[in-house]
Structure formats: C-alpha cells, structure tokens
Amino acid sequence: MPSLSITRVVHSCVLLSFGKHTVLTDPWFSEKTGYRRSEPLGVKAADLPRLSGVFISHKHFDHFDLAALSDYPDRDVPFAVLSGLGGAVKKAGFTNVTELKPWETASLGPVTATATPASHGVPEITCVLSGEGYTVFFGADTLFVPELAEIAKRFPRLDMALVPVNGLLIRPMNNRKVVMGPADAAGLCGVLNPRVAVPIHYGHSGGGLMDRVLLKTTGDAESFALAAAALAPLTQVKILAPGKKMTVGPA
C-alpha cells in the first residue's frame, strides 16, 4: 500500500502526498505588509513538485498567495476553493477550479476533497482529503466550533489531522479570538481521534507595529503537544519544522 507523507512549507501551507499524488494546501510563499513569516520558508514556489491539486480555505493572503504560483507550469491543475474564490483563481490563469461549500466534494486528481465547516470571522472552509486509502483533516485557521464534530461521524477513521494552534486574537476587537489555540486544537483531536496530529498555523507575524497594536498570538506547537497528551492521548503529535517531511504507513 502507498504511504501518506506531509512536508510543511510554512504556517498552514503544506504538501500532502497520497502515494504519488501531491496536494498543496493554502499556498503562502511571499510576504507583504501585515503578513510576515516568523519561520524560514521550507519549500520555494519554484521548487514545487508536480501537483495533483490545490486546496484553498479562504482569501486571507497567508492562505491565498496566488501571485506566488504565477510560474507554476500546469495551468490546468485542479483547484478546490471556498465558494466565491473561483473567479480570482481563474483570473490568475488557472482553468480547473471547483468552488465548495461545507460537505460538497471535488476531485484533485485521485484525491477527494470534502469541504467541512469553519469559523474565522470571514467566510472559510476546512476540508478532509482522501486518497490511496488515507484520510486527512486540514484545519486551515478555524476556531473549534461544534459543527466540526460532524467530521467524526462522516470520517470515523482519520490518519492525520492538521490543526491550527496559534490562538490569534484581534486586539482592537476586544481581543476577539479568531483561530483555535492549543487547548482547542487538542480538544478537537479528542473528538476526531486522528492517528497523528501535526500543528499548523503558528509561523506568522504581522510585523512590529501590527504585532504590538493589532494582533496577538496565544499558542504554539509545543503547547499544543502538551495539551494533546492530556486531551487526545490516543493521538501521536508530530511537530514539523518548515521543509521537514514525515511519512505515515498503513494503520
């Protein structure tokens, strides 16, 4: 049986390989004001492998960096994106785009993307990616909302969950929380019960002024690992530095 592997690019941008079929999630390769990396970039856009598809959860720049893909040679690579983003993807020169709402599906080559619920203060979806006998939940940067429990009913066996952990707060909105933190992510793993959990969405900075005035992060990968040990003891946590690859075999 083929293996499942993940290579973390940065933040919540990863490469997921189901055997020989690779999906890119929430592309983010470049920086601009308000969107800075606090980690090195693990894979450059110019070095991307041949992709079976791309999944995009929402339109924030650190998840929707289309300009960085301008030189990607396969303009017909399938995209599965949040409903309403298809026009922007086509304008960027990609022709094969499927818009999704929760519980709708799209084919990324032989990998099936099933959109799942999310809550982030703007329209967003998360997803379950299935292929070659493996199933992966990709959590983008959602909050932990009750609707996510439905995933466990529809996908009772998850090989991997990629869960956001930075607990982002918006300071001018009375520290409104817009991304789950370590305990939330661990609690979600306790509900979904994946074999392996990889923390994502913690390699971001707004830059000096933004971080002092507008944004505040309250979680990191190590805190998630500690919380998961208590709240999801059946799940193995793997923290991946950018560029690092991990492989999972059959259950």
N, C-alpha and C positions, 0 to 999 in steps of 0.2 A: 504493500500500500504506500502511496506517496506520503511525504511528510508535509507538515504545516510549519512555515517559518515567518518570522517577523524581523524586519530591520527598522529601527527607529531613526527617522530623519531628524526631526526636532519637534518639540511641542506636541501636537497631536497629529502631525504628518508622519505616516509610517508606510512601509511597503509590506504587504501581506502576500505571501506566496503559498498557494494551494497546489502543491506539486510544482509543476512548471508554469502555473498561471498566476500572475502577479497583479495585485490591485493596489493603487495608490490612494490614500485617504487624505482629505483636507489639505491640499498642497499649500506649502508655505516655504519659499526659498529665498525671498528677498526681504528687505526691510524698508520702512518709511517712518515718518514721524508718528509716534504713538504705538508703533509695532516693532519692537526690538527683541532680539534673541538674548537670553541670558546663558545660552549654551552654544557651543560650536555647531555648525551645520554638518550633519552626519553624512549626507549624500547631496551632491550638487545636482541641479536640474539637468545639466548637460550630461550627467553620468547615469541618468535613469535607465533601467533595463527596459526591454520591450514589455509593455503593459497590456494586460487583458482588460483593464478598465480603471476608471477613476470614480471615487465616491466623494461628494461634497455635501456637507451637512448644512451650511448656511453661508451668508455673504460677508461676514467679517473677514478682513484682509488676511488675518493669520490662519484662515481656513480656505481662502478663495483667491489665491495668488495666481490668477490665470496668466498674467503677463510673463511670469517666470517659465511658463510652458510654451512660450511662443516658438521655440525652436524644436519642440518635440516633433519628430518626423511623421508619425502616424496620425493624420488629421481625422481619421475615422475611428479612433479608439473610443470605445463606448464610455459615456459618462452617465452616472446615476446621480441626480442632484435634487435638492429641495425644490418643490413646486414653485415656479416663478423665476428660477435662475437659468432656465434653458436658453433664453434669448441672449443673455450675456455670454454663455459658453459658446453659442453659435457665432456670436459677433467676434469672439476671439479666434475663430477659424476651425472649430471642431464641429463635425457634422452629425455625429451619432449621439444624441442626447435624449435621455428619458427623465422626465420630472416625476417626483414621487411625493405622495402624502403617506402618513403612517399606515402600515400594513399593505401598501402596494409594493410590487416587485419589479425588478429589472434584471436583465442578463448582462453581466460583464464577462463576455466570453462564456466559459463554462461555469463561472461563479455567479450565484444568485444573490442579489442584494435585496433584502427586505427592509423597507423603511420602518422605523419604530419611533415611538413618541420621544419628545424632548421638551425642555423648558429652559429658556435662556434670556428671556426678555425681548427677544426678536424671534421671528419665525425660524424654526430649526427642526431637523430630524436627526435621529441617530440611526443605526442600522445593524442588522445581522447579515453577515456574509457567509455563504455556504458553498462548499465545493470540495470535490475529491474526498468526501466522507468526513470533512471537518466543518465546524460551525464556530464563528467568532462574532462577539458583540463589540461594536465600535461606538463608544460613548461621546465622541466629539467633545463638547464642553457643557453638557446639560447639567441641570440640577437633578437631584434624586427626587423624582415625583412618583406618586402611586401608580400611574399608568405604565411605568416600566416593569411592574410585576407581571404584566401580561406576557412578557417575553418568556418567562419561565414556563408558562403554560403551553406556549406555542413551540418553544425550543427547549425541551426538558434536558437536553444534553448539550452543554457548551464546552468546547475545548479551550477557549480563551476569551477573556473579557479585557478590553482596553478601556480604562476608566479614568476620567479627568479627576484631578486631585488638588488643584491649587486654591480652591475656595475663594475665587475672586469676588471682591467687594467693590461697589461703586460708591466712593466717598460722598460726592455731592447729593446722592440719593439716600442719605441716612444709612450709609454702609449697606446698601441693598446687596444681598448675595445673589450672584448670577451663575456661579459654577459650583458644583459639589466639592466639598472638602474631603480630607482623608477619612473621617468617620463616616460621612455619607457614602463615599465610594466603597468602603469596606462593608457597610450595611447593604448596599446594592449587591455586592458579591455574595453576601449571605443569602440573598433572595435568589440570585441567578445560579449560584453554585457552579461557577466555571472551574475546570481543572486547573487553569493557570490564569492569573491576572497580571497585567502589565500596566503600571500607572503611566498616564499621558497628561498633556496639557499642564505642564509646570515649567516649561522653558521659555517664558515670555516676560518681557518688561515693557512698560510704556515709555521708558526713558526717564531721566532725572526728574523733570517737573511733573510729568504725568504720574509717576510713582509717588511723589510727595503730596500731590493735590487731588488726583482723580481716582487712582486705582490702588487697591491693597490686596495682596495675596496672603492667604492664611494657611496654606498647606503645601506639603512637598511629598516626594516619593517615599522617603524614609518614614515619615509619619503615617502614611498610608499602610506601609508594610506592618508597622506595629499595630495599627487598628485592625487590619485584616486578620492578624494572628488571633485576636480575640473574637471578632465578629464573623469571620469566614474561615474557620480553622481547617476546612477541607480543601481550601483553595491555596495553591502554591503561588507566591508572589515573586515576580522577576522584575528587577529594576534594570532598564537598559539605557546605557549612555548612547548619545547620538552616534550612529554608524555601526552600533553593535547589533549582531544578528543572533537570534535564538530559534532553535528548531524543536518542534514537538512531534512526537511519533503517535501512532495509534493508541487509543485507550486500552 
